[in-house]
Amino acid sequence: MATDPAPSPGPSRPRSVPEPAPLPAVTLRDVLAFDDSGTLRLLLAPVGQDVPVRGAAFAENGEPGSAQGLLLLAVGADAASPEAVTAVRRAARQGACAVVLRESGDAGPAQEVLDSARDDKIAVLAHAAWADWTDTATLLRSALAFGAAGSTAQDPLSKDPAPGGLSALASVIAAATGGAITIEDNRFRVLAHSATRPEADGVRRSTILGGRVPDWRVAEMRRSGLLRTLWTSREVIHRPAEGDSPERLVVAVRSGPEVLGSIWVAADGSPLLPGASHALLSAAATAAPHLVRHRLRESGEVRRRDHALRGLLRGEGDLRTHAWSLGLAPGTPCAVVAVAAESASAPVTPPLDRTLGVLALHATSYRPDVQVLRERDRLLALLPVGSRKNHSGETHSGKGHSRKDHSGETRSGKDHSGKDREALGLARELATLASSLPGGAPVLVGAGRVADSVLGTPASCEEASLVVRVLRERHASPDAGPGDDRTRARWAGAAGLGPVVDVRRMLDAVRPLWEAGTGPVHDLVRADLSAGGELVRSLAAYLDAAGDVPAASRRLGLHANTLRYRLRRVRERHGVDVDDPDTRLLLTVAVRLTAGF
Protein backbone atom coordinates (compact mmCIF):
# COMPACT_ATOMS: atom_id res chain seq x y z
CA MET A 1 0.00 0.00 0.00
CA ALA A 2 1.28 3.41 -0.83
CA THR A 3 2.12 5.51 2.16
CA ASP A 4 1.76 9.21 2.62
CA PRO A 5 5.13 10.98 2.74
CA ALA A 6 5.96 12.75 5.96
CA PRO A 7 4.37 16.19 6.17
CA SER A 8 6.61 19.21 6.16
CA PRO A 9 7.02 21.08 9.45
CA GLY A 10 4.50 23.76 10.27
CA PRO A 11 1.19 24.68 8.66
CA SER A 12 0.89 24.00 4.97
CA ARG A 13 -1.71 23.47 2.33
CA PRO A 14 -2.62 19.84 1.62
CA ARG A 15 -0.79 18.29 -1.29
CA SER A 16 -3.22 18.09 -4.19
CA VAL A 17 -3.91 14.78 -5.84
CA PRO A 18 -5.36 16.23 -9.08
CA GLU A 19 -3.71 18.88 -11.20
CA PRO A 20 -3.77 22.28 -9.45
CA ALA A 21 -5.92 23.90 -12.13
CA PRO A 22 -9.35 24.76 -10.70
CA LEU A 23 -12.16 22.47 -11.80
CA PRO A 24 -15.87 23.22 -12.10
CA ALA A 25 -18.06 22.06 -9.25
CA VAL A 26 -18.39 18.29 -9.02
CA THR A 27 -20.49 16.82 -6.24
CA LEU A 28 -19.76 14.00 -3.85
CA ARG A 29 -22.56 12.11 -5.57
CA ASP A 30 -20.68 12.42 -8.88
CA VAL A 31 -17.51 11.02 -7.32
CA LEU A 32 -19.31 8.03 -5.82
CA ALA A 33 -21.16 7.37 -9.09
CA PHE A 34 -17.84 7.31 -10.99
CA ASP A 35 -16.46 4.60 -8.67
CA ASP A 36 -17.79 1.29 -9.93
CA SER A 37 -14.82 -0.69 -8.57
CA GLY A 38 -15.97 -0.58 -4.94
CA THR A 39 -12.90 1.34 -3.81
CA LEU A 40 -14.90 3.91 -1.82
CA ARG A 41 -17.83 3.42 0.55
CA LEU A 42 -19.88 6.25 2.01
CA LEU A 43 -20.15 6.00 5.80
CA LEU A 44 -21.92 9.25 6.55
CA ALA A 45 -23.02 12.40 4.67
CA PRO A 46 -24.54 14.75 7.28
CA VAL A 47 -25.55 17.39 4.70
CA GLY A 48 -26.26 15.01 1.81
CA GLN A 49 -24.26 13.87 -1.21
CA ASP A 50 -24.74 17.00 -3.30
CA VAL A 51 -21.98 18.98 -1.58
CA PRO A 52 -19.48 20.37 -4.14
CA VAL A 53 -16.01 18.80 -4.25
CA ARG A 54 -13.41 21.32 -5.40
CA GLY A 55 -10.53 18.88 -5.46
CA ALA A 56 -8.75 16.11 -3.55
CA ALA A 57 -5.64 16.13 -1.40
CA PHE A 58 -3.68 14.07 1.07
CA ALA A 59 -4.47 15.24 4.59
CA GLU A 60 -1.82 17.25 6.41
CA ASN A 61 -1.66 19.67 9.30
CA GLY A 62 -2.82 22.99 7.93
CA GLU A 63 -4.35 26.27 8.89
CA PRO A 64 -8.13 26.63 9.30
CA GLY A 65 -9.74 26.95 5.88
CA SER A 66 -6.66 25.70 4.01
CA ALA A 67 -8.59 22.76 2.50
CA GLN A 68 -11.83 24.53 1.71
CA GLY A 69 -14.10 22.27 -0.37
CA LEU A 70 -11.48 19.54 -0.75
CA LEU A 71 -11.88 15.81 -0.22
CA LEU A 72 -8.99 14.76 2.04
CA LEU A 73 -7.30 11.35 2.11
CA ALA A 74 -6.30 10.52 5.70
CA VAL A 75 -3.68 7.89 4.90
CA GLY A 76 -3.11 5.55 7.85
CA ALA A 77 -6.22 6.56 9.82
CA ASP A 78 -8.33 3.46 10.45
CA ALA A 79 -12.05 4.21 10.69
CA ALA A 80 -12.24 2.35 14.01
CA SER A 81 -9.21 4.03 15.60
CA PRO A 82 -8.89 7.14 17.78
CA GLU A 83 -6.66 8.64 15.07
CA ALA A 84 -9.71 8.73 12.81
CA VAL A 85 -11.54 11.09 15.18
CA THR A 86 -8.56 13.44 15.07
CA ALA A 87 -8.41 13.21 11.27
CA VAL A 88 -12.11 14.03 10.92
CA ARG A 89 -11.93 17.03 13.25
CA ARG A 90 -8.78 18.36 11.57
CA ALA A 91 -10.33 18.01 8.12
CA ALA A 92 -13.48 19.83 9.23
CA ARG A 93 -11.40 22.64 10.76
CA GLN A 94 -9.56 23.03 7.46
CA GLY A 95 -12.87 23.37 5.60
CA ALA A 96 -12.85 19.99 3.82
CA CYS A 97 -16.14 18.68 2.48
CA ALA A 98 -15.25 15.02 3.07
CA VAL A 99 -12.51 12.79 4.45
CA VAL A 100 -11.48 9.29 3.36
CA LEU A 101 -10.41 6.84 6.09
CA ARG A 102 -9.08 3.31 5.84
CA GLU A 103 -11.80 0.67 6.14
CA SER A 104 -11.79 -1.01 9.54
CA GLY A 105 -12.98 -4.44 8.45
CA ASP A 106 -15.74 -6.28 10.28
CA ALA A 107 -15.61 -3.90 13.26
CA GLY A 108 -17.04 -0.98 11.29
CA PRO A 109 -16.30 2.68 12.02
CA ALA A 110 -16.03 3.86 15.61
CA GLN A 111 -19.15 5.63 16.85
CA GLU A 112 -16.98 8.55 17.96
CA VAL A 113 -15.88 9.04 14.35
CA LEU A 114 -19.45 9.22 13.10
CA ASP A 115 -20.49 11.52 15.97
CA SER A 116 -17.60 13.90 15.21
CA ALA A 117 -18.47 13.94 11.50
CA ARG A 118 -22.12 14.59 12.27
CA ASP A 119 -21.27 17.45 14.64
CA ASP A 120 -18.82 19.01 12.16
CA LYS A 121 -21.08 18.36 9.12
CA ILE A 122 -18.36 16.62 7.11
CA ALA A 123 -18.86 13.51 4.99
CA VAL A 124 -16.85 10.38 5.84
CA LEU A 125 -15.86 7.71 3.31
CA ALA A 126 -14.00 4.42 3.79
CA HIS A 127 -11.38 3.23 1.34
CA ALA A 128 -11.48 -0.57 0.88
CA ALA A 129 -8.89 -2.65 2.73
CA TRP A 130 -7.74 -4.26 -0.52
CA ALA A 131 -7.29 -0.94 -2.33
CA ASP A 132 -4.09 1.04 -2.68
CA TRP A 133 -4.05 4.73 -1.73
CA THR A 134 -2.40 5.53 -5.05
CA ASP A 135 -5.31 3.90 -6.86
CA THR A 136 -7.73 5.88 -4.71
CA ALA A 137 -5.96 9.13 -5.59
CA THR A 138 -6.10 8.22 -9.31
CA LEU A 139 -9.78 7.39 -8.98
CA LEU A 140 -10.55 10.78 -7.41
CA ARG A 141 -8.51 12.68 -9.98
CA SER A 142 -10.33 10.93 -12.82
CA ALA A 143 -13.75 11.37 -11.20
CA LEU A 144 -13.20 15.10 -10.80
CA ALA A 145 -11.90 15.53 -14.35
CA PHE A 146 -14.71 13.38 -15.70
CA GLY A 147 -17.41 15.35 -13.90
CA ALA A 148 -15.87 18.71 -14.81
CA ALA A 149 -15.60 17.80 -18.49
CA GLY A 150 -19.22 16.69 -18.60
CA SER A 151 -20.48 19.86 -16.93
CA THR A 152 -18.67 22.43 -19.09
CA ALA A 153 -17.99 20.98 -22.54
CA GLN A 154 -19.88 22.29 -25.54
CA ASP A 155 -18.44 19.78 -28.01
CA PRO A 156 -20.61 16.60 -27.97
CA LEU A 157 -17.44 14.50 -28.07
CA SER A 158 -16.20 16.15 -24.86
CA LYS A 159 -19.28 15.21 -22.90
CA ASP A 160 -19.81 11.87 -21.24
CA PRO A 161 -22.25 9.90 -23.36
CA ALA A 162 -23.70 8.20 -20.26
CA PRO A 163 -25.28 5.85 -19.64
CA GLY A 164 -23.68 4.06 -22.57
CA GLY A 165 -20.05 4.63 -21.55
CA LEU A 166 -17.40 3.61 -24.07
CA SER A 167 -19.87 1.88 -26.38
CA ALA A 168 -21.90 5.07 -26.69
CA LEU A 169 -18.70 7.09 -27.15
CA ALA A 170 -17.64 4.76 -29.99
CA SER A 171 -20.94 5.42 -31.76
CA VAL A 172 -20.57 9.19 -31.30
CA ILE A 173 -17.01 9.13 -32.70
CA ALA A 174 -18.20 7.03 -35.65
CA ALA A 175 -20.83 9.66 -36.49
CA ALA A 176 -18.31 12.51 -36.13
CA THR A 177 -15.58 10.89 -38.23
CA GLY A 178 -17.56 8.87 -40.74
CA GLY A 179 -15.56 5.72 -39.95
CA ALA A 180 -15.72 2.47 -37.98
CA ILE A 181 -14.34 2.73 -34.44
CA THR A 182 -12.47 0.43 -32.05
CA ILE A 183 -11.35 1.58 -28.60
CA GLU A 184 -8.54 -0.55 -27.18
CA ASP A 185 -6.52 -0.67 -23.97
CA ASN A 186 -2.72 -0.69 -24.03
CA ARG A 187 -2.72 -4.49 -24.24
CA PHE A 188 -4.66 -4.28 -27.52
CA ARG A 189 -7.87 -5.67 -26.03
CA VAL A 190 -11.07 -4.25 -27.52
CA LEU A 191 -13.05 -2.32 -24.91
CA ALA A 192 -15.73 -0.98 -27.27
CA HIS A 193 -16.50 -0.66 -30.97
CA SER A 194 -19.04 0.90 -33.26
CA ALA A 195 -21.31 -1.06 -35.59
CA THR A 196 -19.49 -3.07 -38.22
CA ARG A 197 -20.69 -3.21 -41.81
CA PRO A 198 -20.50 -6.40 -43.87
CA GLU A 199 -17.80 -4.83 -46.10
CA ALA A 200 -15.43 -4.19 -43.11
CA ASP A 201 -11.84 -5.25 -43.74
CA GLY A 202 -10.45 -8.52 -42.40
CA VAL A 203 -8.29 -6.96 -39.66
CA ARG A 204 -11.29 -5.20 -38.12
CA ARG A 205 -13.44 -8.35 -38.25
CA SER A 206 -10.66 -10.48 -36.66
CA THR A 207 -10.03 -7.88 -33.98
CA ILE A 208 -13.69 -7.58 -32.96
CA LEU A 209 -14.42 -11.32 -33.12
CA GLY A 210 -11.28 -12.18 -31.14
CA GLY A 211 -11.72 -9.38 -28.64
CA ARG A 212 -8.17 -8.20 -29.26
CA VAL A 213 -5.81 -7.23 -32.06
CA PRO A 214 -4.33 -10.40 -33.64
CA ASP A 215 -0.76 -11.15 -32.60
CA TRP A 216 0.51 -11.02 -36.16
CA ARG A 217 -0.94 -7.53 -36.54
CA VAL A 218 0.71 -6.32 -33.30
CA ALA A 219 4.05 -7.74 -34.50
CA GLU A 220 3.63 -5.97 -37.83
CA MET A 221 2.91 -2.61 -36.15
CA ARG A 222 5.93 -3.08 -33.91
CA ARG A 223 8.24 -3.83 -36.85
CA SER A 224 6.98 -0.85 -38.85
CA GLY A 225 7.54 1.55 -35.95
CA LEU A 226 3.85 2.46 -35.75
CA LEU A 227 3.57 1.43 -32.09
CA ARG A 228 6.59 3.50 -31.09
CA THR A 229 5.11 6.52 -32.88
CA LEU A 230 1.69 5.92 -31.32
CA TRP A 231 2.96 5.64 -27.74
CA THR A 232 5.20 8.72 -28.02
CA SER A 233 2.95 11.08 -30.00
CA ARG A 234 0.03 13.20 -28.82
CA GLU A 235 -1.18 13.79 -32.36
CA VAL A 236 -3.52 11.81 -34.60
CA ILE A 237 -1.59 9.40 -36.83
CA HIS A 238 -2.82 8.91 -40.39
CA ARG A 239 -2.30 5.68 -42.35
CA PRO A 240 -3.36 5.88 -46.03
CA ALA A 241 -5.22 3.05 -47.68
CA GLU A 242 -3.00 0.27 -48.99
CA GLY A 243 -4.26 -2.78 -50.84
CA ASP A 244 -7.18 -4.31 -48.94
CA SER A 245 -6.42 -2.14 -45.91
CA PRO A 246 -8.60 1.02 -45.76
CA GLU A 247 -7.53 4.48 -44.67
CA ARG A 248 -7.06 4.63 -40.88
CA LEU A 249 -6.60 7.21 -38.12
CA VAL A 250 -5.31 6.36 -34.65
CA VAL A 251 -4.62 8.37 -31.51
CA ALA A 252 -3.30 7.40 -28.09
CA VAL A 253 -5.54 7.92 -25.07
CA ARG A 254 -3.56 9.43 -22.21
CA SER A 255 -3.89 10.39 -18.59
CA GLY A 256 -1.06 12.86 -18.16
CA PRO A 257 2.09 11.13 -19.44
CA GLU A 258 0.60 7.64 -19.09
CA VAL A 259 -0.78 5.86 -22.16
CA LEU A 260 -4.05 4.09 -21.35
CA GLY A 261 -4.95 2.80 -24.78
CA SER A 262 -5.90 3.99 -28.27
CA ILE A 263 -8.82 4.81 -30.55
CA TRP A 264 -8.80 3.57 -34.15
CA VAL A 265 -10.90 4.91 -37.01
CA ALA A 266 -11.14 2.93 -40.25
CA ALA A 267 -12.83 4.10 -43.43
CA ASP A 268 -15.87 1.86 -43.76
CA GLY A 269 -17.09 1.91 -47.36
CA SER A 270 -16.76 5.69 -47.77
CA PRO A 271 -14.09 8.38 -47.18
CA LEU A 272 -13.59 9.77 -43.66
CA LEU A 273 -15.16 13.16 -42.96
CA PRO A 274 -12.97 16.30 -43.32
CA GLY A 275 -12.89 17.04 -39.59
CA ALA A 276 -12.21 13.44 -38.56
CA SER A 277 -8.74 14.13 -37.08
CA HIS A 278 -9.98 17.00 -34.90
CA ALA A 279 -12.97 14.94 -33.73
CA LEU A 280 -10.72 11.99 -32.87
CA LEU A 281 -8.33 14.17 -30.85
CA SER A 282 -11.25 15.58 -28.88
CA ALA A 283 -12.65 12.09 -28.32
CA ALA A 284 -9.33 10.85 -26.90
CA ALA A 285 -9.57 13.39 -24.07
CA THR A 286 -13.14 12.28 -23.35
CA ALA A 287 -12.18 8.59 -23.40
CA ALA A 288 -9.36 8.99 -20.85
CA PRO A 289 -11.54 8.88 -17.69
CA HIS A 290 -13.39 5.88 -19.13
CA LEU A 291 -10.13 3.99 -19.64
CA VAL A 292 -8.91 5.02 -16.19
CA ARG A 293 -12.13 3.64 -14.77
CA HIS A 294 -11.64 0.42 -16.74
CA ARG A 295 -8.09 0.07 -15.43
CA LEU A 296 -9.15 0.80 -11.86
CA ARG A 297 -11.95 -1.73 -12.13
CA GLU A 298 -9.49 -4.38 -13.32
CA SER A 299 -6.97 -3.36 -10.66
CA GLY A 300 -9.71 -3.38 -8.04
CA GLU A 301 -10.80 -6.86 -9.04
CA VAL A 302 -7.22 -8.14 -8.78
CA ARG A 303 -6.65 -6.43 -5.42
CA ARG A 304 -9.98 -7.66 -4.10
CA ARG A 305 -9.14 -11.21 -5.17
CA ASP A 306 -5.66 -11.01 -3.65
CA HIS A 307 -7.12 -9.62 -0.42
CA ALA A 308 -9.60 -12.51 -0.17
CA LEU A 309 -6.97 -15.12 -1.12
CA ARG A 310 -4.42 -13.71 1.34
CA GLY A 311 -7.02 -13.72 4.13
CA LEU A 312 -8.04 -17.30 3.32
CA LEU A 313 -4.45 -18.58 3.28
CA ARG A 314 -3.50 -16.79 6.50
CA GLY A 315 -6.75 -17.47 8.33
CA GLU A 316 -7.58 -13.78 8.68
CA GLY A 317 -11.11 -12.36 8.60
CA ASP A 318 -14.26 -14.22 7.60
CA LEU A 319 -13.06 -17.30 5.72
CA ARG A 320 -16.50 -18.07 4.29
CA THR A 321 -16.75 -14.57 2.82
CA HIS A 322 -13.24 -14.90 1.37
CA ALA A 323 -14.21 -18.24 -0.19
CA TRP A 324 -17.34 -16.85 -1.84
CA SER A 325 -15.30 -13.87 -3.11
CA LEU A 326 -13.02 -16.35 -4.87
CA GLY A 327 -15.95 -18.27 -6.34
CA LEU A 328 -15.50 -21.23 -3.99
CA ALA A 329 -18.19 -22.89 -1.91
CA PRO A 330 -17.02 -23.11 1.74
CA GLY A 331 -17.29 -26.90 1.64
CA THR A 332 -14.81 -27.28 -1.24
CA PRO A 333 -11.77 -29.45 -0.35
CA CYS A 334 -8.56 -27.50 -1.02
CA ALA A 335 -4.80 -27.88 -0.80
CA VAL A 336 -2.03 -25.30 -0.89
CA VAL A 337 1.27 -25.51 -2.77
CA ALA A 338 4.09 -23.17 -1.67
CA VAL A 339 7.15 -22.16 -3.73
CA ALA A 340 10.13 -20.30 -2.26
CA ALA A 341 13.84 -19.78 -2.81
CA GLU A 342 16.18 -22.61 -1.91
CA SER A 343 17.76 -20.45 0.81
CA ALA A 344 15.68 -18.54 3.35
CA SER A 345 18.25 -15.73 3.27
CA ALA A 346 18.31 -15.43 -0.52
CA PRO A 347 17.59 -11.87 -1.70
CA VAL A 348 14.85 -11.27 -4.26
CA THR A 349 17.09 -11.09 -7.31
CA PRO A 350 15.86 -10.62 -10.92
CA PRO A 351 16.35 -14.38 -11.63
CA LEU A 352 14.23 -15.29 -8.58
CA ASP A 353 11.59 -12.72 -9.49
CA ARG A 354 11.52 -14.05 -13.04
CA THR A 355 11.30 -17.67 -11.88
CA LEU A 356 8.41 -16.99 -9.52
CA GLY A 357 6.64 -15.05 -12.28
CA VAL A 358 6.91 -17.94 -14.73
CA LEU A 359 5.75 -20.43 -12.10
CA ALA A 360 2.78 -18.21 -11.25
CA LEU A 361 1.70 -18.25 -14.89
CA HIS A 362 2.15 -22.01 -15.09
CA ALA A 363 0.14 -22.59 -11.91
CA THR A 364 -2.78 -20.53 -13.19
CA SER A 365 -2.76 -22.48 -16.45
CA TYR A 366 -2.51 -25.84 -14.67
CA ARG A 367 -6.25 -25.71 -14.06
CA PRO A 368 -8.73 -22.84 -14.49
CA ASP A 369 -9.76 -22.94 -10.82
CA VAL A 370 -6.23 -22.64 -9.36
CA GLN A 371 -5.84 -19.35 -7.43
CA VAL A 372 -2.30 -17.94 -7.20
CA LEU A 373 -0.99 -15.38 -4.71
CA ARG A 374 2.37 -13.91 -5.73
CA GLU A 375 4.18 -12.43 -2.75
CA ARG A 376 7.55 -10.73 -2.78
CA ASP A 377 9.70 -13.80 -2.11
CA ARG A 378 7.31 -16.73 -2.53
CA LEU A 379 4.35 -18.10 -4.40
CA LEU A 380 1.22 -19.71 -2.92
CA ALA A 381 -1.23 -21.68 -5.06
CA LEU A 382 -4.68 -22.67 -3.80
CA LEU A 383 -5.89 -25.82 -5.52
CA PRO A 384 -9.55 -26.89 -5.19
CA VAL A 385 -9.47 -30.68 -5.16
CA GLY A 386 -11.78 -32.97 -7.12
CA SER A 387 -11.93 -35.10 -10.23
CA ARG A 388 -10.85 -32.42 -12.70
CA LYS A 389 -8.54 -32.11 -15.67
CA ASN A 390 -5.25 -30.27 -15.72
CA HIS A 391 -3.91 -28.29 -18.66
CA SER A 392 -2.64 -31.41 -20.40
CA GLY A 393 -6.04 -33.08 -20.27
CA GLU A 394 -4.96 -35.69 -17.71
CA THR A 395 -7.74 -36.59 -15.29
CA HIS A 396 -6.59 -36.84 -11.68
CA SER A 397 -8.18 -39.85 -10.08
CA GLY A 398 -7.57 -41.17 -6.61
CA LYS A 399 -5.42 -44.12 -7.67
CA GLY A 400 -1.91 -44.41 -6.34
CA HIS A 401 1.13 -45.12 -8.42
CA SER A 402 4.88 -44.69 -8.34
CA ARG A 403 6.88 -42.43 -10.57
CA LYS A 404 10.18 -40.60 -10.65
CA ASP A 405 10.58 -36.85 -10.53
CA HIS A 406 13.15 -34.85 -12.49
CA SER A 407 15.90 -35.79 -10.07
CA GLY A 408 15.21 -39.51 -10.34
CA GLU A 409 13.70 -39.78 -6.87
CA THR A 410 10.95 -42.35 -6.65
CA ARG A 411 7.77 -41.20 -4.95
CA SER A 412 5.78 -43.91 -3.24
CA GLY A 413 2.20 -44.77 -4.15
CA LYS A 414 0.87 -43.44 -0.86
CA ASP A 415 2.28 -39.99 -1.71
CA HIS A 416 0.33 -39.93 -4.94
CA SER A 417 -2.79 -41.66 -3.70
CA GLY A 418 -6.10 -40.15 -2.71
CA LYS A 419 -6.88 -36.47 -2.62
CA ASP A 420 -3.26 -35.34 -2.05
CA ARG A 421 -2.22 -36.53 -5.50
CA GLU A 422 -3.49 -33.41 -7.28
CA ALA A 423 -1.46 -31.03 -5.14
CA LEU A 424 1.61 -33.24 -5.50
CA GLY A 425 1.16 -33.23 -9.27
CA LEU A 426 1.20 -29.44 -9.34
CA ALA A 427 4.20 -29.32 -6.97
CA ARG A 428 6.12 -31.75 -9.20
CA GLU A 429 5.36 -29.74 -12.36
CA LEU A 430 6.43 -26.44 -10.79
CA ALA A 431 9.69 -27.92 -9.48
CA THR A 432 10.46 -29.53 -12.84
CA LEU A 433 9.72 -26.31 -14.73
CA ALA A 434 11.86 -24.21 -12.34
CA SER A 435 14.83 -26.57 -12.82
CA SER A 436 14.57 -26.27 -16.60
CA LEU A 437 14.43 -22.45 -16.81
CA PRO A 438 17.58 -20.94 -18.36
CA GLY A 439 19.09 -18.54 -15.85
CA GLY A 440 16.39 -19.29 -13.30
CA ALA A 441 16.85 -19.26 -9.54
CA PRO A 442 16.74 -22.51 -7.52
CA VAL A 443 13.44 -22.94 -5.69
CA LEU A 444 11.79 -25.55 -3.49
CA VAL A 445 8.15 -26.58 -3.64
CA GLY A 446 6.00 -27.93 -0.81
CA ALA A 447 2.46 -29.31 -0.94
CA GLY A 448 0.17 -29.25 2.08
CA ARG A 449 -2.39 -31.94 2.79
CA VAL A 450 -5.89 -31.54 1.41
CA ALA A 451 -8.25 -29.75 3.80
CA ASP A 452 -11.80 -31.12 3.90
CA SER A 453 -13.17 -27.63 3.28
CA VAL A 454 -11.99 -24.14 2.43
CA LEU A 455 -12.07 -23.37 6.17
CA GLY A 456 -9.06 -25.68 6.60
CA THR A 457 -6.98 -23.83 3.99
CA PRO A 458 -4.81 -21.97 6.57
CA ALA A 459 -3.64 -25.33 7.99
CA SER A 460 -2.74 -26.62 4.52
CA CYS A 461 -0.88 -23.37 3.79
CA GLU A 462 1.08 -23.61 7.04
CA GLU A 463 1.94 -27.22 6.26
CA ALA A 464 3.13 -26.40 2.73
CA SER A 465 5.39 -23.70 4.18
CA LEU A 466 6.74 -26.19 6.74
CA VAL A 467 7.54 -28.64 3.94
CA VAL A 468 9.60 -25.94 2.21
CA ARG A 469 11.44 -25.29 5.50
CA VAL A 470 12.28 -29.00 5.86
CA LEU A 471 13.56 -29.15 2.28
CA ARG A 472 15.68 -26.07 2.93
CA GLU A 473 17.21 -27.64 6.04
CA ARG A 474 18.02 -30.82 4.13
CA HIS A 475 19.64 -28.89 1.28
CA ALA A 476 21.70 -26.88 3.76
CA SER A 477 22.67 -29.86 5.93
CA PRO A 478 26.47 -30.32 6.13
CA ASP A 479 25.95 -34.07 6.61
CA ALA A 480 24.13 -34.63 3.32
CA GLY A 481 26.14 -35.66 0.31
CA PRO A 482 25.29 -35.29 -3.38
CA GLY A 483 24.07 -38.89 -3.51
CA ASP A 484 21.53 -38.40 -0.74
CA ASP A 485 18.06 -38.63 -2.31
CA ARG A 486 16.62 -36.44 0.44
CA THR A 487 18.79 -33.47 -0.50
CA ARG A 488 18.17 -33.92 -4.22
CA ALA A 489 14.40 -33.58 -3.82
CA ARG A 490 13.19 -30.14 -4.83
CA TRP A 491 9.54 -30.86 -4.07
CA ALA A 492 7.65 -32.90 -1.53
CA GLY A 493 4.34 -33.39 0.19
CA ALA A 494 3.84 -33.43 3.95
CA ALA A 495 2.94 -37.14 4.01
CA GLY A 496 6.08 -38.09 2.09
CA LEU A 497 8.38 -36.45 4.67
CA GLY A 498 7.16 -38.52 7.60
CA PRO A 499 7.00 -37.11 11.15
CA VAL A 500 9.52 -34.33 10.53
CA VAL A 501 6.79 -31.82 9.59
CA ASP A 502 4.93 -32.48 12.85
CA VAL A 503 8.21 -32.14 14.73
CA ARG A 504 8.82 -28.71 13.16
CA ARG A 505 5.29 -27.65 14.07
CA MET A 506 5.79 -28.74 17.69
CA LEU A 507 9.16 -27.02 17.92
CA ASP A 508 7.60 -23.78 16.67
CA ALA A 509 4.95 -24.09 19.37
CA VAL A 510 7.40 -24.66 22.24
CA ARG A 511 9.99 -22.08 21.15
CA PRO A 512 8.45 -19.23 23.21
CA LEU A 513 8.43 -21.51 26.30
CA TRP A 514 12.08 -22.41 25.77
CA GLU A 515 13.17 -18.83 25.27
CA ALA A 516 11.38 -17.74 28.46
CA GLY A 517 12.70 -20.66 30.55
CA THR A 518 15.58 -20.94 33.03
CA GLY A 519 17.58 -23.75 34.62
CA PRO A 520 20.77 -25.76 34.14
CA VAL A 521 19.98 -26.83 30.55
CA HIS A 522 19.17 -23.24 29.53
CA ASP A 523 22.36 -21.98 31.21
CA LEU A 524 24.44 -24.66 29.46
CA VAL A 525 23.06 -23.96 26.00
CA ARG A 526 23.27 -20.18 26.29
CA ALA A 527 26.82 -20.21 27.69
CA ASP A 528 28.09 -22.71 25.13
CA LEU A 529 26.51 -20.92 22.16
CA SER A 530 28.18 -17.70 23.20
CA ALA A 531 31.51 -19.60 23.26
CA GLY A 532 31.08 -21.16 19.82
CA GLY A 533 28.66 -24.05 20.40
CA GLU A 534 31.09 -26.98 20.68
CA LEU A 535 29.14 -28.76 23.43
CA VAL A 536 25.77 -28.14 21.79
CA ARG A 537 26.99 -29.73 18.54
CA SER A 538 28.40 -32.68 20.46
CA LEU A 539 25.13 -33.15 22.35
CA ALA A 540 23.13 -32.97 19.13
CA ALA A 541 25.20 -35.75 17.53
CA TYR A 542 25.05 -37.85 20.71
CA LEU A 543 21.25 -37.53 21.02
CA ASP A 544 20.67 -38.16 17.29
CA ALA A 545 22.73 -41.35 17.61
CA ALA A 546 20.52 -42.48 20.53
CA GLY A 547 23.46 -42.39 22.94
CA ASP A 548 25.80 -44.41 20.71
CA VAL A 549 29.15 -42.72 21.43
CA PRO A 550 31.19 -44.37 18.62
CA ALA A 551 28.53 -43.50 16.01
CA ALA A 552 28.20 -39.91 17.28
CA SER A 553 31.97 -39.40 17.37
CA ARG A 554 32.30 -40.64 13.77
CA ARG A 555 29.65 -38.15 12.72
CA LEU A 556 31.57 -35.36 14.48
CA GLY A 557 34.96 -36.54 13.17
CA LEU A 558 36.25 -36.99 16.74
CA HIS A 559 37.85 -39.77 18.75
CA ALA A 560 35.26 -41.48 20.95
CA ASN A 561 37.21 -40.53 24.10
CA THR A 562 37.03 -36.84 23.12
CA LEU A 563 33.25 -37.06 22.97
CA ARG A 564 33.14 -38.88 26.34
CA TYR A 565 35.24 -36.11 27.84
CA ARG A 566 32.82 -33.45 26.55
CA LEU A 567 29.85 -35.34 27.99
CA ARG A 568 31.61 -35.43 31.39
CA ARG A 569 32.12 -31.67 31.15
CA VAL A 570 28.38 -31.25 30.57
CA ARG A 571 27.64 -33.19 33.76
CA GLU A 572 30.44 -31.87 36.01
CA ARG A 573 30.65 -28.24 34.96
CA HIS A 574 27.00 -27.50 34.18
CA GLY A 575 25.17 -30.02 36.37
CA VAL A 576 23.27 -31.54 33.44
CA ASP A 577 22.77 -35.33 33.62
CA VAL A 578 22.38 -36.67 30.08
CA ASP A 579 21.28 -40.07 31.46
CA ASP A 580 18.13 -38.59 33.01
CA PRO A 581 15.13 -39.10 30.61
CA ASP A 582 13.53 -35.70 31.31
CA THR A 583 16.86 -33.92 30.92
CA ARG A 584 17.49 -35.76 27.63
CA LEU A 585 14.07 -34.65 26.35
CA LEU A 586 14.78 -31.03 27.27
CA LEU A 587 18.25 -31.24 25.71
CA THR A 588 16.79 -32.71 22.52
CA VAL A 589 14.33 -29.83 22.24
CA ALA A 590 17.07 -27.31 23.01
CA VAL A 591 19.53 -28.55 20.39
CA ARG A 592 16.78 -28.79 17.77
CA LEU A 593 15.69 -25.22 18.46
CA THR A 594 19.25 -23.93 18.26
CA ALA A 595 20.26 -25.98 15.21
CA GLY A 596 22.00 -23.84 12.65
CA PHE A 597 23.01 -21.21 15.20
Buried (B, 14 or more C-beta within 10 A) or exposed (E): BEEBEEBEEEEEEBBBBBEEEEBEEBBBBBBBBBBEBBBBBBBBBBEEBEBEBBBBBBBBBBEEEBBEBBBBBBBBBBBBBEBBBBBBBBBBBBBBBBBBBBBBBEEBBBEBBBEBBBEBEBBBBBBBBBBBBEBBBBBBBBBBBBBBBBBEBEBBBBBBBEEEBBBBBBBBBBBBBBBBBBBBBBEBBBBBBBEBEEEBBEBBEBBBEEEBBBEEBBEBBEEEEBBEBBEEEEEBBEBEEEEEBBBBBBBBBBBEEEBBBBBBBBBBEEEBBEEBBBBBBBBBBBBBBBBBBBBBBEBBEEBBBBBBBBBBBBBEBBBBBBBBBBEBEEEBBBBBBBBBBBEEEBEEEEBBBBBBEBBBEBBBEBBEBBBBBBEEEBBBBBBBBEEBEBEEEEEBEEEBEEEEBBBEBEBEEEBBBBBBBBBBBBBBBBBBBBBEBEEBBBBBBBBBBBBEBBBBBBBBBBBBBBBBBBBBBBBBBEEBEEEEEBBBBBBBBBBBBEEBBEBBBEBEEEEEEBEEEEEBBBEBBBEBBEEEBEBBBBBBBBBBBEEBBEBBBBBBEBEBEEBBEBBEBBEEEBEBBBEEEEBBEBBBBBBBBBEEE
